[in-house]
Amino acid sequence: MESRKADRLALGLLFAGALLFRLIGINWGLANALHHQSYHPDELPIWAVSQRIEPAKLKLSPGFYNYGTLYLTGLRVATDVIAGYGKGIDPKDPAGQWRFISACHLAGRILSALAGAGMAAVLFAIVRRRSNLAGALCAGLTIAIAPGLVVHSRFQTVDVMAAFLLSLSALFALRILDAPGGYAPPSLDRAVRRDALLSGLFAGLSAGTKYTGLLGLLTLWAALALSKRPGWAREALLGTACAVGTMLVTTPGILLDSGRFAADFLFEWVHTRTGHGLEFAGTQTGFLYHIANLFEGVGGLLTLLGLAGLVYAAWRRHAWAVALLAFFVPYYALIGRSEVKFLRYTFPLTIGLAAGFGWAMGHAFERRGALGGTVAALGMLGLGGLDAGGFRSAALYTQSMAFPEPRDEAGAYLKEVGAGKTVGLVSDPWFWTPATYPDAALPRAVGYGEIDGAMRRAANPKVERFVPANPDERFEWDVRLLTERKPEFVTFSNFETVHVERWRATGAKDPILRLQVDRYMAFRAELTRGWRLVRLEGIEATTIPDLMYVRPVIWVWKRKDLP
């Protein structure tokens, strides 16, 4: 009884601590007096799509199926709640629309924060059945303080919710292994069937959020096969049917809007195989790139110890580890072959890593001798963040999200010193652009005409980029901005430099990449001749795109002939 009380207390504290940690800085990048749009490039498009859903009218097909519909439906419900409590749009307030949307973003972020904290609690529960309290806490803490998960738990996006639901699917699949094999009373058969159905349910919910969640069935199938129970194939079929049925219910457009679904699903598949524009051009294979993602998103020590623990447990014939690897290996192969390599794609892998790490730590705490002590010490150092991960790294990212935003700081500076002057941009304004005018972060989906119109309306300072007579012929780092327009200030971000700097450093041979580098070098040479750096906001600390969101670096250059 005392042990159960300790478990419940530890679980409650773990969830509360993980949630409170995620709530710090959760307002990052939302609308304020300087800018209207969120600094996360996906939040506004995701919210806009969610508004096509009308749950009260049973209209659950948004006509957008790059993702499943479950999270979008939850976001629409949250929007309706906010509107119902008096936070709707005031037609007399021009900025009211953006404040309302910002409140909706915050509601979606809270859903993600709850999912992130819930995932830490689920990993505690998974490992507690196979290890001691210390091991279970280590597993939960791995999720609670993983920098990548902490940061993304403050975003109104689908990824953390999908990973949380996937972890619940794994929890119920692994519970099947706790039941004895061979002959069992009917009540135990019903319990196993219930767990198979629940595992399938949550795999379907995860797939209804992000399609890869359906791969969670691999853990269920492996757990049932390893249980060696008579009729396990029947339970596997029931769990699979439940998963597919749940996915169809949460994303009804698969059936009701099948043509559009097929087109969007195919687009997403081709997108992952061909790349995200030039975002990852010139990078190493995904099999290596995602190791770097895990090292920064979880931590080097935690990743290595977690993988070692998972593989060692499987080698020792622990069925739970084999079942988790049945998902881990195919999923890693899937994202390793992809040309789109965002860190968020690694979140499902953290389930196996956290479980392996927790089990290894629990085993180490029980052992005596040099090996157990070494593993325990390395694990604690990894949790603390001796390397680029763990609590230290998560705290630094949290600091970045809670402190003044570099785009706001640079925007305020330019508005103060640039009144009546012109600020030149090297690319179309987007989420990376300093807040020199309120709509600088308009999403690309609104079209170039609206983006250009908002930029041209900016005053004090004026904002421009070099655009030829045919706008379709514009390109980034056009030196004519400097030689013909000669703006008083020039500003750009690390989002605009990181890729071309990588191609320059690696000596890219591709003619398109080479052209980009040549344009960049010509621009920088002219910039250095006629302008001087007067402002630097932010600290270059990562080149991982979806962590750079919260750690932008902004450079501001001023023409040398000005005082």
N, C-alpha and C positions, 0 to 999 in steps of 0.2 A: 504493500500500500504506500509506504514512504517513497519507494522507487517511482511509482506512478505519479505521485505528487511532484516529485523532483522533475520528472519528464514534462509534466504539464506546465510547471513554472518555467523551465528552460525554454520550452516551445513558445510560450506566451511572450517571454522576454525577447527571444530571437525575432519573432514576428514584429513586435512593437519597435524594437531597435532598428530592424531593417526598414520598416515603414517610415519612422521618424528621420532616419538618415536620408531617405529618398525625398522627403518633403522639403529638406533644406535645398534651396536653389531651384525649386520646382517652377518658379515664376520666370526663370531665365528666358530672355529673348522675346517675351510677350510685348504686346503693344504698349507704348507709353507716349509721352509728349513729343518724342522725336521721330518715332516710326509707327506705322500702322500694322504691318504684317509681322508674323512670327519670323524669327531668324532661322527656324528649322524649315528647310525647303519643302518638306512633304506634308507639313501639318495643314496648311490651308487647302491644298488639293484634296487631301483625305477628308477633311471636314466638309468641303463642298460636295463631294460625292455622297457622303453620309446623309445630306439633306434631301437627296432624291428618294430616300426610304421614308415611308409613312406607316409606322406600325399600327396606328389606330385604324387605318384603312386596309390593313393587311397587304400593303404594297411593299414588298420586301426585296424587290429586284432593282438595284440601283443602275443597271446598265453599265456597270464597271466591274470587271472580274479579274483584274491583275492579282487581287487578294480575294479571300472568301468574304462573306458578308457579315459575319457575326460581330466583329469589333465595330464595324460601321453602324450596325443596328444599335449597339450599346451607346455609341457616340450620338446617334440621333435621339435616342431616349433621353440622354443627359442634356442635349440641347433643348428638348421640349420642357424638361424640368426647370432649366435655367430661365427660359422664356416665361414659364408659368409662374415663377416667383418674382416677376417684375424686373428681370434683367434683359428684357427684349430691346429692340432697336427703337430709339427715340427719333422720329422723323425730323425733329427740330434741331437735332444735334448731328452735324456732318460726320463727326468722328465716332458717333454712337455705334454705327454698324461694326466698326473694328473693335470697339471695347466689348461688344456682345460676342463677337467671334473669338476674341481673346479669352473671355470667360468660358466659352465652349472648349477651347484648347486646354484650358486648365482642368476642366472636368475630365477630358480624355486622358490627360496626364495623370490625374489621380487614379483613374482606372489602371493605368500602367504601373503606378507605384504600388497599388494594392497587389497586383499580379506579381511584381518582383518580390515583394515581401512574402507573399504566399508561396512562391517557388522555394524560398529559403526554408520555410516551414515544412514543405513537402520533402525536401532532401533530408531534413532532420528525421522525419518519420521513416523514410526509406532506409536510412542507415541504422536507425535505432533498433530496428528488428534484427540487425545483423552484427551489431557492435555495441559498445558501451556508451554511456552518456557523453563522454568526452569525444568519442568518434563522431557521434551524431551531431554534436555542436560544431565540430570542425567542418562537417559536410554542409551544415546550414550556413555557417559563417562564410564559407567559400562563395556561396551565392549572394549572401547579404552584403559583402564588401567587394565583390568583383567589379572593378572599375567600369568595364563595358556595360554590365547589367545595371549598375547604379546610374550611370549617365542616361541610358536608354529608358530606364524606368521613369524618367522625367520628361519623356517625349510622348506626344499624342500620336503614336504609331502602333502597328500591329505586333511587333516582334516579341516583346516581353510577354504579352498576353498569350501568344501562340506557344512560347516556351513553357509558361506556367501550366497551361492545359496539357501539354505533352508530358510534363513531369507528373501530373496527376494520373495520366494514363499508365505511366511506368510504375507508379506506386501500386495501383490495383493489379497490374499484371504480375508484379513481383510478390504480391500477397499470396498468389496461387501457389507459389513455391513453399509457403509455410505449411500448407495442408499435406498430410501424409498421403503417400501413394498407395496403390493397391486398393483393397476393399475398404470402403468407408461408409458410414451411415448416410441415409438420404439427406439429412440436414447439412452434412459437410459437402455433399454434391451440390446442393443448392447454393451454399456459400461460394464455392468455386465458380459456379455458373454466374452468380451475381458479380463476382470480381471480374470475370471475363467480359460481362456486359458493361460494367462500369469503365473498364479499361478501354473498350471499344467506344463507349460514349465520349470519353474525354479525348481520345484520338480523333474522333469525328469533329468534336468542338474545336480542337486545335487545327484540323484541316479546314474547318469552316472559317478560321481566322487567317491561316496561311497554309497553302495546300500541302506543303511538305510534312505537315503534322500527321498525315495518313500513314507515313512510314513508322509511326509509333506502334502500329500493328506488328511490326517485326519483333519487338520486345514481347508482346503478348503471345505471339505464335511460339517463340522460343521458350518462354516460361511454361506454356502448356505442354509442349513436347518434352521438356526436361522434367516436368512433374511426373511423367510416366503413369499418369492416371488413365484408367480405361475410359474410352470415349472422349479423349482430349480433343480430337479433331472436330467433334461436334461443337464443343465449347469455342474452339477457334473460329468455326463458321458463324456461330451466334455473335461472337464479339466483332467479327468482320462485318456482318450484316448490320449490327448496331452502329458501327463507325460510319459505314457508307450511308445508312439512313439518316444519321445525325448530320452528316455533311450536306446531304440533300435538303434537309429541313432548314439548316442555318444559311445555306446558299441556294435558295430555291431557283435562282436564275439558271442553274445547271440544266433544269428541265423546262422552266417557263420562258427562258430567254436563251435557248441553246445556241443559236447562231452567234449572238454577241459573246456568250461565254466562250465558245470554241475559239473565236478570233482573239479575245483577250488572253486566254490561256496559252494559245499558240504564240502570241506576241511575247508573253513573259518567258516562255521556254526558249524561243529564239534569242531573246534579249540576254539571257544568262549564258547562252552559248557563243554569242558574237561580241559581247562586251557592252559597256555603258559609255558609249561615245569614246572619248579618249581618256576617260577617268583612270583606267587601269592599263592603258597601252604602255608597253615596255616594262611591265612588272614581271616577276617570276611566276612560275606555275602556281595555281591555286593550292596545291598540296603543300608548298612551302610558304606561300603568302599567308595562309590561314594559321600556320604555326606562329608567325609573327603576330597575327591578330589575337591568338589565344594568349601569347606572352604578355601583350599589353592589356587585353581585355580581362584577363584573369590574373596573370602573373606567371613568370617563368618557373619558379619553384613549385607553385601550386599545380601548374599544368603538368610538369614532369612527374611530380609525386603522385598526382591523381591518375595519370595514365599508367604509371608503374604499378600503383595499387590495384587498378582495375584489371590489368593484364596478369599480374601475379595471382590475384584472387581467381581469375578464370583458369589459370594454369593449375591452381590447387583444386580445381573442379568445384568451385563455388558457383552454383547454378545462377544466382542473381547476377553475377558478373558476366557470365556467358550470355545471359539474356540481354543485358545492357549493351554488350559488344555487338550483339546481333543487329542493333540499331546503329550503334556508333560507327562501325566500319563502313556499311553501305552509305550512310549519310555523309561521312567524311569523303568518300569516293565521289559522291554526287557533287558536293560543293568544290572539291578539289579539281574537278574537270571543268568547272564553270569559269567563264571569263569575267564575271562580275563577282567581286571579292570583298564585299562589305563585311566589316567586323560582325554586324548583327546576324550574319548567316551562321556564325559559330555558336549561337546561344543554345541550340539543342544539344551540342556536344558537352556543354557544362554540366548536364545531368550526370553523364557517366563519369566525368572528371571529378565532380564534387563527391559522388558516391565512392569512387575509388580512393580519393584522398581521405575522406572520413573513415573508411574502413582501415586504411593503412595507419592512420593516426591512432585509432582505437586499439589496433593490434600493437602499435609501438608503445603506447602507454601501459599496456599489460605486460610487455616483455621487459626483461632485465638484461643488461649488457650493453655493449657499445653500439650495436646496430640499432636497437630500439631507441636508445637515447639520441643517436644521430638523426634518425628519421623524425623523432618528435621535435628536436631542436630546429631542424630545417623546416618542418611544417609550420612551427610557430613563427619563424622568421619570414616565411612566405606569407602567412596571414598578416603579419605586421607590415609587410611591404619592403623587405630588404632590397628586392629587385624592383623592376618596373611593373608592379602589380600590388595586390593586397590593399590593406586599409590605407596605407600612406598615399598610394596613387589615387584611390577613390576619394580621399580627402582633398587632394590637390585639384582634382576635377570638380569636386563640389565647391571648392573655393572659387574656381573660375566661373561657375554658374551662379554663385551667390553675390559676387562682387560686381562692380560696374562693368558693362560690356564694352569691349574695345571699339565696336562699331558705333556705339553711342558716344563714347569719349572722343573718337576722331570726328564724328559728325558735329558734336557740340563745338569742338575746336574750330572746325572749318566754318561753321555758322558765325562764330565770334570774330575770326580774323579775315574771313573771306567775303564779307558783305560788299556787294558791288563788284566782286571779282568772279572768275570762272574756275571751276574745278574740273579737270579732265579725267575721264575714266578710260581704262584700257580695254574694257569689254562691256557688253550690255549689263546694266545694273541688275542685281539680283540679291539674294540673301547675304552675299559677301560684301555688299557696298555700304560704306559708312552712311549713317543716317543724316545726310545733308538735306534731305527732303522726305516727307512722310511716307511716300509710296515707292521708295527705292527698292524694296524687297518684293515687289509684285511678282507672282509666279510666272514662269514661262508660258503656262497654259492660257493666259489671257491674251497672248499674241503680241508680236513686236510693236504693232501700232499703238496699243494702249501703253506699253512700257515706255516707248519713245515719247509719247505725248505727256506722260507724267514727268519724265525727265526734262522735257523742254519747258514745262510750266514752272520748274524750280527757279527760285530767285533768292538772292542773298544767302548763299552764293548761287550763281548760275552753274548748271551741271551739263556737260556735254561729252560725247566721244566722237571720234572721227567716223562719219558715215558718208560714203560716196553717193552720187546721184541715184544709183540703184542700190537701195539698202541691202539687197540680197548679196551684194559683193563686199559687204563689210567683213572685217576680220579682227581678231584680237592683236594687241601690240602693234597697231598701225603707227609707224613713226611719223606719219603726216599729222597726227594730233599735235606733235611737238613742233614740227617744222613749218606747218601752215597755220594752225590755230593758236599755238603758243599760249596755253592757259596759264594763269598765275600759279595755280596749284595742280598737282597730279597726285592721284591716290590709287592704290591697288592693294590687294590682300594676298595672303599666302595661298588661298584657294586658286588664285590666278597664276601664281608662280610655281607651285609645287610640282606640277606635272612637267612643265617645260624645263625646269631645273633638273628633274630626274632624267629626262631625255638627253639633256646636254651632258650630264655627268656620265651617262652610260654610252655616249657616242652613238645614238640611235641612227641606224642606216636607212630606215624607212623614209622615202622621200617626203611624205606628208609630215612626219615628225621632224625631219630635218628642216623643212620649210618653217615650221613653227619655231624651232630653235633659232634659225637665222633672223626671223622677224623680231623675236624677243631680244636677241643680242644687239641688233641694230637700234632698237628702241632704248635699251639700257645704256648703250654708248651715248646716244644723243641726250638722254635724260641726265647722265652724269656731267656732260659738258655744260648744259644750260640751267640745271636745277640742282638744289641741295636738299638733303633730307632734313626736315625740321620737326618731324613728329613720328614716333613709333609707339603703337599701342598693341599690347599683348606680347606673349612670349612664345617663340616657336618651340613646341614641345612634342609634337607628333605629326606624322604624315598620313595617319589612318583617317580616311575621309569622314566617317561618321563619328569620330571623336574630335576631329578638327572643327566640327560645327560649334562646339562650345569653347574652343581655343583658337579663335581667329587671330591673325596678326595683320595690322593695318599700317602701311607706310604712307606718309604724307610728305610730298616734295614741293618746294617753293622755288619759283624762278629766281635765279641769282641776281638779276638786275633790280629786284625789289628789296626794300629795306627789311 
